[in-house]
Amino acid sequence: MTTDDLARRIARTIRQDVQSSAAYAIQPSAGMVKLDAMENPFALPAELQRALGERLARVAINRYPIGKPELCAALARHFDVPAGCSVMVGNGSDELIDLLSVACNVPGAAVLAPLPGFVLYELSARLRGLRFIGVPLTARFELDEAAMLDAIARERPALTYIAYPNNPTGNLYDERIVERVVEAVGAQDGLVVFDEAYQPFSSRSWMPRMAAHPHVLVMRTLSKFGLAGVRLGYMAGAAALIEQIDKVSPPYNVSALNAETALFGLEHADVFAAQATILRSERARLMAALAAQPGVTPFPSEANMILVRVPDSKRAFEGMKSRGVLVKHIAGMHPLLANCLRLTVGTPDENTLMIDALKASL
């Protein structure tokens, strides 16, 4: 088969919107201080590594995984899922976002989300054939209440995502506006999905309020908890609603090894909680150090990242990279993010290196 033959075959069989789109970009990070992906920077203590290895060695990997019910029950207990609500799991919250697009793809359905926001809300919606409506945030990265309510009334979205706190801006929105958005979506018979990926670092959650709002779903991930490599996301909501969405979930979407590792992590949650405490303290130190730099504007964060605006983000990004520190250059994601970098909160030593590299690169 020639190159021309293959190109013709691709043109005939692969959707045009897929051909014209770009894949999700992951930066090469070998040998770098990796502070670009909001990961927990701490490895498991050596004694837990040994214990986990011994435990995983006993998993029946010759069988299909059957541990989802046990894992869902453990997640519900550990994270205080309200009575009358239940939990489903996915291969990361990315899969849960896609399952929502599949389950809610009724004729004419739309997905609504503030922008800038997590790119997979829009990507999943478009690839699954739903309309996507992005509503720009204000210049200070708050919800534009009038624009949100107008879009909800006009478009009647099946799904409205509220990242809580938001990625990439790191902030929690004004709660009064959030409540009015939730009420407006409810009045239109739509669903609100609170994406609480950064819950270990946040001062607020909608989980306790979910039972009183049956059209609200709360989605989280164990990635920021400290298990990014496990790829385990979970979503809670009214039991009858979760039952319907879970019908489109593949029967064996969470591997036996991942499920067992997640259970192990919950049993040692105190270790991860202690790590989150350090990261919150380091976030405060970073905020103060960044605010002290001339021309640098850090924005308030309730996540394990800080959005920062600098005079020349491309120069700063390249300068930091040349000094061995990898962060995320996001200026091209949205006009509101002009000259912005997203800095992941790392270990104390990593954060010192990041501050020094930024100072030298401005």
C-alpha positions as CSV (number, residue, x, y, z in Angstrom):
1,M,0.0,0.0,0.0
2,T,1.4,3.4,-1.0
3,T,1.3,6.6,1.0
4,D,-1.3,7.9,-1.4
5,D,-3.4,4.8,-0.9
6,L,-3.3,5.2,2.9
7,A,-4.1,8.9,2.7
8,R,-7.1,8.1,0.5
9,R,-8.2,5.4,2.9
10,I,-7.9,7.8,5.9
11,A,-9.9,10.5,4.1
12,R,-12.7,8.0,3.4
13,T,-12.9,6.3,6.8
14,I,-11.8,8.8,9.5
15,R,-14.2,11.7,10.4
16,Q,-13.1,15.0,9.0
17,D,-13.4,16.8,12.3
18,V,-11.0,14.2,13.8
19,Q,-8.6,14.6,11.0
20,S,-8.5,18.4,11.4
21,S,-8.1,18.3,15.2
22,A,-5.0,18.0,17.3
23,A,-4.3,15.3,19.8
24,Y,-4.1,16.1,23.5
25,A,-0.6,17.3,24.0
26,I,1.7,15.8,26.7
27,Q,5.0,17.5,27.2
28,P,8.2,15.4,27.3
29,S,9.5,15.7,30.9
30,A,12.5,13.3,31.2
31,G,15.1,14.8,33.4
32,M,13.0,17.9,34.3
33,V,11.5,19.1,37.5
34,K,8.0,18.2,36.4
35,L,5.5,20.9,37.5
36,D,3.1,21.0,34.5
37,A,0.4,18.5,35.2
38,M,-1.0,19.1,38.8
39,E,0.3,15.7,40.0
40,N,1.0,14.9,43.7
41,P,4.9,15.2,43.8
42,F,5.3,12.8,46.7
43,A,6.1,9.1,46.2
44,L,4.6,6.4,48.4
45,P,6.7,5.8,51.5
46,A,9.0,2.7,51.1
47,E,7.0,0.6,53.6
48,L,3.8,1.3,51.7
49,Q,5.4,0.5,48.4
50,R,6.4,-2.9,49.7
51,A,2.9,-3.5,51.2
52,L,1.2,-2.5,47.9
53,G,3.5,-4.7,45.9
54,E,2.7,-7.7,48.0
55,R,-1.0,-7.0,47.9
56,L,-1.1,-6.6,44.1
57,A,0.9,-9.8,43.7
58,R,-2.2,-11.6,45.1
59,V,-4.6,-10.1,42.6
60,A,-6.1,-12.7,40.2
61,I,-5.0,-11.0,37.0
62,N,-6.0,-14.0,35.0
63,R,-9.6,-13.1,35.7
64,Y,-11.7,-10.2,34.5
65,P,-12.0,-7.5,37.3
66,I,-15.1,-7.9,39.5
67,G,-14.2,-5.4,42.2
68,K,-16.2,-2.3,41.1
69,P,-19.1,-2.8,43.6
70,E,-16.6,-3.1,46.5
71,L,-14.6,0.0,45.3
72,C,-17.8,2.1,44.8
73,A,-19.0,1.2,48.4
74,A,-15.5,2.1,49.8
75,L,-15.5,5.4,48.0
76,A,-19.0,6.2,49.2
77,R,-18.1,5.5,52.8
78,H,-14.7,7.4,52.7
79,F,-16.0,10.5,51.0
80,D,-19.3,10.7,52.9
81,V,-21.6,10.4,49.9
82,P,-25.1,11.3,51.1
83,A,-27.9,8.8,51.7
84,G,-30.0,8.2,48.6
85,C,-26.9,8.8,46.4
86,S,-24.6,6.2,44.8
87,V,-21.2,6.1,43.1
88,M,-19.9,4.9,39.7
89,V,-16.2,4.7,38.7
90,G,-14.3,5.3,35.5
91,N,-10.8,5.0,34.1
92,G,-10.0,8.5,35.3
93,S,-12.6,11.3,35.3
94,D,-11.8,11.7,31.6
95,E,-13.8,8.5,30.9
96,L,-16.7,9.7,33.2
97,I,-16.9,12.9,31.1
98,D,-17.1,10.8,28.0
99,L,-19.7,8.5,29.5
100,L,-21.8,11.5,30.4
101,S,-21.7,12.7,26.7
102,V,-22.8,9.2,25.6
103,A,-25.6,8.9,28.1
104,C,-27.0,12.4,27.6
105,N,-26.8,12.5,23.8
106,V,-30.6,13.0,23.3
107,P,-31.6,14.8,20.0
108,G,-30.5,18.4,20.1
109,A,-28.6,18.0,23.4
110,A,-26.0,20.6,24.3
111,V,-23.1,20.8,26.8
112,L,-22.4,24.1,28.5
113,A,-19.2,25.1,30.4
114,P,-17.4,28.3,31.3
115,L,-14.2,29.2,29.4
116,P,-11.4,28.9,29.9
117,G,-11.9,25.5,31.4
118,F,-11.0,21.8,31.2
119,V,-10.6,21.1,27.5
120,L,-12.2,17.6,27.6
121,Y,-15.7,19.0,28.3
122,E,-15.7,20.5,24.8
123,L,-13.7,17.7,23.1
124,S,-15.9,14.9,24.4
125,A,-19.1,16.8,23.5
126,R,-18.0,17.5,20.0
127,L,-16.7,14.0,19.3
128,R,-19.9,12.5,20.6
129,G,-22.1,14.8,18.4
130,L,-23.4,17.2,21.1
131,R,-23.4,20.9,20.7
132,F,-20.9,22.7,22.9
133,I,-21.6,26.2,24.3
134,G,-18.7,28.0,26.0
135,V,-19.4,31.0,28.2
136,P,-16.4,33.2,28.8
137,L,-15.5,34.0,32.4
138,T,-15.0,37.6,33.5
139,A,-11.5,39.2,33.3
140,R,-11.0,38.1,37.0
141,F,-12.0,34.5,36.1
142,E,-15.4,34.7,37.8
143,L,-18.6,33.3,36.4
144,D,-20.4,35.9,34.2
145,E,-23.8,35.5,35.8
146,A,-25.9,37.2,33.2
147,A,-24.2,35.4,30.3
148,M,-24.5,32.0,32.0
149,L,-28.2,32.4,32.8
150,D,-28.9,33.7,29.3
151,A,-27.1,30.7,27.8
152,I,-29.0,28.3,30.0
153,A,-32.3,29.8,29.2
154,R,-31.6,29.9,25.5
155,E,-29.8,26.6,24.9
156,R,-31.4,24.4,27.6
157,P,-28.2,22.3,28.1
158,A,-28.4,18.7,29.0
159,L,-25.1,19.0,30.9
160,T,-23.6,22.1,32.6
161,Y,-20.1,21.7,33.9
162,I,-18.8,23.7,36.8
163,A,-15.2,22.9,37.7
164,Y,-14.9,23.5,41.4
165,P,-12.2,24.9,41.6
166,N,-11.6,25.6,37.9
167,N,-8.7,24.4,35.7
168,P,-6.6,26.2,34.6
169,T,-7.5,29.2,36.7
170,G,-7.5,27.5,40.1
171,N,-10.2,29.6,41.7
172,L,-13.6,28.8,43.3
173,Y,-16.5,30.9,41.9
174,D,-18.7,33.2,43.8
175,E,-21.1,30.8,45.6
176,R,-24.1,33.0,45.2
177,I,-23.7,32.9,41.4
178,V,-23.1,29.2,41.5
179,E,-26.3,28.6,43.4
180,R,-28.3,30.6,40.9
181,V,-26.8,28.7,38.0
182,V,-27.7,25.4,39.7
183,E,-31.3,26.6,40.1
184,A,-31.5,27.8,36.5
185,V,-30.3,24.5,35.1
186,G,-32.7,22.6,37.4
187,A,-35.6,24.7,36.1
188,Q,-34.7,23.6,32.6
189,D,-34.5,19.9,33.5
190,G,-30.8,19.7,32.9
191,L,-27.9,18.3,34.9
192,V,-25.1,20.1,36.7
193,V,-21.8,18.3,37.0
194,F,-19.4,19.7,39.7
195,D,-15.9,18.6,38.7
196,E,-14.1,18.5,42.0
197,A,-10.8,17.1,40.7
198,Y,-8.9,19.3,43.2
199,Q,-11.0,18.6,46.2
200,P,-8.1,17.7,48.5
201,F,-6.9,21.4,48.2
202,S,-10.3,23.1,48.2
203,S,-12.2,24.8,51.0
204,R,-15.7,23.9,49.6
205,S,-17.5,21.0,48.1
206,W,-21.0,20.3,46.8
207,M,-20.9,16.7,47.9
208,P,-22.9,17.4,51.2
209,R,-25.5,19.4,49.3
210,M,-26.1,16.9,46.5
211,A,-29.0,15.0,48.1
212,A,-31.1,18.2,48.2
213,H,-30.4,18.8,44.5
214,P,-31.2,15.6,42.6
215,H,-30.0,17.1,39.3
216,V,-26.5,17.7,40.6
217,L,-23.6,15.2,40.1
218,V,-20.2,15.5,41.8
219,M,-17.2,14.1,39.9
220,R,-13.8,13.6,41.4
221,T,-10.5,11.8,40.7
222,L,-7.9,10.0,42.8
223,S,-5.2,11.6,40.6
224,K,-4.9,14.7,42.9
225,F,-5.4,12.5,45.9
226,G,-2.0,11.1,45.0
227,L,-2.8,8.2,42.6
228,A,-2.5,9.8,39.2
229,G,-1.0,6.6,37.7
230,V,-3.9,4.5,38.8
231,R,-6.4,6.4,36.5
232,L,-9.4,6.2,38.8
233,G,-12.3,8.7,38.7
234,Y,-15.6,8.5,40.5
235,M,-18.9,10.3,40.3
236,A,-21.7,10.5,42.8
237,G,-25.3,11.5,42.4
238,A,-28.9,10.4,43.0
239,A,-29.0,6.6,42.9
240,A,-31.6,6.5,40.1
241,L,-29.5,8.9,38.0
242,I,-26.2,7.1,38.5
243,E,-27.9,3.8,37.6
244,Q,-28.9,5.2,34.2
245,I,-25.5,6.8,33.4
246,D,-23.6,3.6,34.5
247,K,-25.5,1.6,31.8
248,V,-23.1,3.0,29.2
249,S,-20.0,2.2,31.2
250,P,-17.9,-0.7,29.8
251,P,-18.3,-3.7,32.1
252,Y,-14.6,-4.0,32.9
253,N,-13.4,-0.4,32.5
254,V,-11.4,-0.4,35.8
255,S,-8.7,-2.9,36.0
256,A,-8.3,-5.3,39.0
257,L,-4.9,-3.8,39.8
258,N,-6.2,-0.2,39.7
259,A,-9.2,-1.1,41.9
260,E,-7.0,-2.8,44.4
261,T,-4.6,0.1,44.5
262,A,-7.4,2.5,45.0
263,L,-8.7,0.5,47.9
264,F,-5.2,0.4,49.3
265,G,-5.0,4.2,49.0
266,L,-8.2,4.7,50.8
267,E,-7.0,2.5,53.7
268,H,-3.9,4.8,54.0
269,A,-5.7,8.1,53.4
270,D,-3.9,9.7,56.3
271,V,-0.6,9.6,54.4
272,F,-2.2,11.4,51.4
273,A,-4.0,13.9,53.7
274,A,-0.6,14.8,55.3
275,Q,0.8,15.3,51.8
276,A,-2.1,17.6,50.9
277,T,-1.5,19.6,54.0
278,I,2.1,20.2,52.9
279,L,1.0,21.2,49.4
280,R,-1.5,23.7,50.7
281,S,1.2,25.3,52.9
282,E,3.5,25.4,49.9
283,R,0.8,26.9,47.8
284,A,0.7,29.8,50.2
285,R,4.5,30.2,50.2
286,L,4.4,30.2,46.4
287,M,1.7,32.8,46.2
288,A,3.7,35.1,48.5
289,A,6.9,34.6,46.5
290,L,5.2,35.2,43.2
291,A,3.4,38.3,44.4
292,A,6.7,39.8,45.5
293,Q,8.1,39.6,41.9
294,P,7.7,42.9,39.9
295,G,5.4,42.4,36.9
296,V,4.1,39.0,38.1
297,T,0.4,38.5,38.9
298,P,-0.6,35.3,40.7
299,F,-4.3,34.6,40.8
300,P,-6.1,33.1,43.9
301,S,-6.1,29.3,43.9
302,E,-7.8,26.6,45.8
303,A,-6.1,23.8,43.8
304,N,-2.6,22.4,43.7
305,M,-1.7,24.9,40.9
306,I,-1.3,28.6,40.6
307,L,-2.2,30.6,37.5
308,V,0.3,33.4,37.0
309,R,0.5,36.3,34.5
310,V,4.0,37.5,33.5
311,P,5.2,40.2,31.0
312,D,6.3,37.6,28.4
313,S,5.0,34.1,29.0
314,K,6.8,32.5,26.1
315,R,10.1,33.8,27.2
316,A,9.5,32.8,30.8
317,F,8.3,29.3,29.8
318,E,11.3,28.7,27.6
319,G,13.7,30.2,30.2
320,M,12.4,28.0,32.9
321,K,12.5,24.9,30.7
322,S,16.1,25.6,29.8
323,R,16.8,25.7,33.6
324,G,15.3,22.2,34.0
325,V,11.8,23.3,35.3
326,L,8.8,22.3,33.3
327,V,5.5,24.2,33.8
328,K,2.5,24.7,31.5
329,H,2.4,27.5,29.0
330,I,-1.3,28.2,28.5
331,A,-1.4,31.6,26.9
332,G,-2.8,30.2,23.7
333,M,-5.7,28.4,25.3
334,H,-8.0,31.4,25.5
335,P,-7.7,35.2,25.1
336,L,-8.3,35.7,28.9
337,L,-5.1,33.7,29.5
338,A,-2.8,36.1,27.6
339,N,0.8,35.8,29.0
340,C,-0.2,33.2,31.6
341,L,1.6,30.2,32.9
342,R,0.1,27.4,35.1
343,L,2.5,26.3,37.9
344,T,1.9,23.0,39.7
345,V,2.6,23.1,43.5
346,G,5.5,20.7,44.1
347,T,7.6,19.6,47.0
348,P,9.3,22.4,49.0
349,D,12.6,21.9,47.2
350,E,10.9,21.8,43.8
351,N,9.0,25.0,44.5
352,T,12.2,26.8,45.5
353,L,13.8,25.7,42.2
354,M,10.7,26.8,40.3
355,I,10.7,30.3,41.9
356,D,14.4,30.7,41.2
357,A,13.9,29.6,37.6
358,L,11.0,32.0,37.1
359,K,13.0,34.9,38.5
360,A,15.9,34.2,36.2
361,S,13.6,33.8,33.2
362,L,11.5,37.0,33.4
